[in-house]
């Protein structure tokens, strides 16, 4: 799910964000290469080595991040946070612009992409195990106006797989279940 670079603070815990800021302020982040669609970093670790961080961008939005560190906590790791912060700083951002709202003290406030991906995997598994659900048949049986409303509602935030998932969730909410074509 793409998000504006400035909004990365919604995906990182407060303590981790503070450590990211420290890494940047202590010059522990090295930008290896950067263009409109991609950036790579080396971020120093505590063992006199570094972790490699990759960031992919589209239309100035973050579409993908990866760090080869072993972090398995909630949200982004400090190395990814530092890399994203470095990109912001390169565009003229000042750390003093962070507000209280940028620091997520409660883990439940953090947008956790790994948890979202796990939920998506569970839904896809449920879809594959539901022998009664046939996407094309389900969609072909819908009222044209309802279907158009549904598609327009989810189109902006949806990629193909999300549309399938949303269609399935809509299908599951129907009472009684719509009849399928034979």
N, C-alpha and C positions, 0 to 999 in steps of 0.2 A: 504494500500500500504506500504510494508516494506521499510525501509530505514536504512542506517548505523547510528548507535548511534551518531557519530560525526556530522551528518548532521541535527540533531534536530534544529539547529539554523536557518535552512531554513523555519521552521514551527513556528517561534515565533517572535513577534515584538521586536524591539530594546529595548524599555522601559521595556517590560516584561522580556526580557533576562537579563537586568541589575538588575531587582528586583530578578530574580532567582539566579543570582550570589551573591547578598546581602544575600539571605536566606542561601545559602551554606556557605558563608564566616562567617556568624553570628551563625553557628552551629544550624540552625533551621530545619535541615533535619535529620530524623532518619530512617535508613535502618532497616526494620523489618525482612525481609528474602529475600534471593537472590540465584538463581541457574542459569543455562545456559538458561532457558526458561521463568523465571518469577522473578519479584522483586516487593516488596511492601514497601511503605514508609509512614511515618507520617511526614507531613510538617506543622510546626506551622503557625497559622493564627494570626490576630491582636487581637483576642478576648481571648487570652490565651488558645486556644484550638488547634486543628490540623485538617488538611484535609488528607484523605486517598488517596494515589496515587498508582495505579497499572500499571505495565509495563510488557508487554509480549514480549519475544524475540525469534528469530529463526535464527540460524547461525550467531549470533552476530549482528542481525538486529532487529530494533524495528518493531513489527507487530501490537501493540495495546497499547494505553495508556488511562487511565481514572483517573480523579480526581473528588471527590465529592463536589468541590467548585462550587459556582454559576456563575463563569466566563462565559460570552457569547460574548467575543470579538473575534477579528480575531486571528486565530492560537491557539497555546498552551497557557495554563495559566502559571503563574509564579511558581505554585507548581509542575506542571508536568515538566516544564523546570528545576527546582531545582533538582528534582528526577533524571532526565536524566543526568544533569551535575554531580550529585553525583556519578552516575555509571561511568561516564568518569573519574572522579577524582580517583575513586577506582582502575581504570586500569592504572593510572600513568599520566593522562592528567593534564596539568597546565593551569589555566585560562589565563595566559599570552600568550598562543598559539592562542587565539581568534584574528581574524583580523577584519579589517573594514568591510569585506564582510559578517561577521557573524551577523552584526547588521542591520536588515532590518528596515529602517526608514519609508519607504512607505508601507502601508498596502497591496498594490497590489503586492509587491514582496514576501509576505508571502504565503507559501503553506498552504492553509486553508482546512484541511481534512473535516470539517463539510460542507463547501460550496461544495466541491467535492462530498460528500455523497448526498447532496441535489440535485445536478445535476444528479447523478446516479438514485436517486429516480424518478426524472422527466422523464428521458429517459425510465426507466422501466415502468412507467405509460403510456408513449406514446406507447411503444411496446405492452402493454396489450390492449390498445384501438385501435390499428391498425389492423383491421380485415383482411386486405389483406396480412399481413406479416406472413409467416409460415417459421420458421427458417430451418427446415429440408428440406422442398421443395426448399427454396431459395438456400441452400448450394448444394443440389443434382443437381441443374440446372447449376452450375458453371463449367467453364472449369477447368480441373484438375490442370493444371499448375498455373492458377490464384488463385485457392483455396489454393493450397499448399503455394504459395507466401504470400497470406493473412494470413494464419495460422502461418507461420514461422515469419512473421513481428510482430505479436502480442503475440506470445506464451510466450516469456520471461517475458513480463510485465503483463501477463494476468492470472487471475484466471477464472474459468468457466463463471461466470456472466459477466466478462469483455469481454470474447470472444463473448458471445451472443450480448452484446451491440455493440462491434465493427462490428460484422456481420450485425447488424441492421443499423448502420451508413453507412456501405458499401452499403447495399441494398438501403438506402435512396439517395445515391449519383448516382445511376445508371440512365442513361437517354438513351433510354427509359427504363422504369421499365422492368425487366426480366419477361418472362411469367412463371407462376406457373403450376405445374402438375395438371391435373384435377382429 
